[in-house]
Structure formats: C-alpha cells, structure tokens
C-alpha cells in the first residue's frame, strides 16, 4: 500500500508539474502575442523616441549653456578684481569651476534647483561667494558635472573664476556622509570650499549617501 501511495503521489507531482509548465507556456505565448501586437510596438517606439528626444534636448541645452558662458568667464580673467556681491539672481551665472588634474570644467550657477543642476554646478544660496570669508558650497550631479570627483585626491587644486576675481583652493580631505550631516555645510571662519554630490557614484537610482570634498583657499599662482 505504501508503495502504491508513493507511486500515486509521484504521478500526481509529475502531472502537476507538467500542467504548470503547460500553463506557463500558454501564458508566455499570450504575453508575446500581446507585446508583438502592432499598437504596442508603435506605443513603445513613440515612447522611446520621446524619451531619447528629451534627453538629447537636455544635453544640447547644457552644452550650449556652457559654451555661451565659458568664454565670457575665461575672458574675465584679464579684468581687474572688483567687489564681490552678497547675492545673485536665481540661476544666474556666477563663475567657472575647474579641476585641472581631473579635466573638470563647469559653469557655476546660483541655486541648486533642478534646472540649475541640469545646466551647471549649483551654488548653495545662503553660503558666501568665492572671494568672501566662509564656506563656499557648490553642488553637482554625480553622473554629469561632478562625475570626475570619484578620482579626486588630497592636495588637488580647484580653480574658480568669477567676474569679480580668480580664486584657488587646495583639497584637504573627503568624506562620505548621510544626507542628514548638514554640519559639513556649516560656516567657517576661514575661506574654504565644499563640493557636494551623491554617492555611490555608480549607484542605480537615488543614491543614499553624500560625497563631500573640502578645500582651503590658497593664493592664486601668477599666470594661472
């Protein structure tokens, strides 16, 4: 009797497995038929084209924005230094940031809203401008302008050019912190620069941490 029950159970299991495989096969065929229907194909094609077009538009806009303001800021290097303002209009261009060793070069705009960060590195409102005492805070996306920060090292030189003067900073260290660590943005009695981006650099989705670069202001070398 036990052998008969085991045979029956084995047969039932086999039949259930075959039935499950058959049902799965039928389901997959139905899915393939649905996905291969002309209207689904057209919808996916149109959606893909729209998304690609939007991405290209953003890239072209960012490149034109950089080209338009880069030459003006580079030309301002030959102008005498003038008084540094206390504030700037939202999204207005305030400078150019360069890290020569990393090949990083980006326009800096006032504000850290979505539009500003699509086009440029953003200056955090409420923090001083380069040339004033305190902690200058700049933010950028880890997958665009601040991607090279993954390779930054202590003693690297960071240059900032504004219509009011040229400034240089030397990297003193980096940190990886949670978003709640706002103390890294705190005011400083001496002139310094803090760069902020999301971390990890290659994380898919909303990155959970922040990568912080801190640098102290140093004299600008003649002719640079």
Secondary structure, DSSP 4 states (H G I P E B T S, - for coil): -HHHHHHHHHHHHHHHHHHHHHHHHHHHHHHHHHHTSHHHHHHHHHHHHHHHHHHHHHHHHHHHHHHHHHHHHHHGGGSPP-PPPS---TT-EEEEEEEGGGTEEEEEEE--SHHHHHHSEEE-TTSPPTTSSSEEEEE--TTTTTGGGGG--TT-EEEEEETTEEEEEEEEEEEEEETT-GGGG---SS-EEEEEEEESTT-SSS-SEEEEEEEEEEPPPTT-
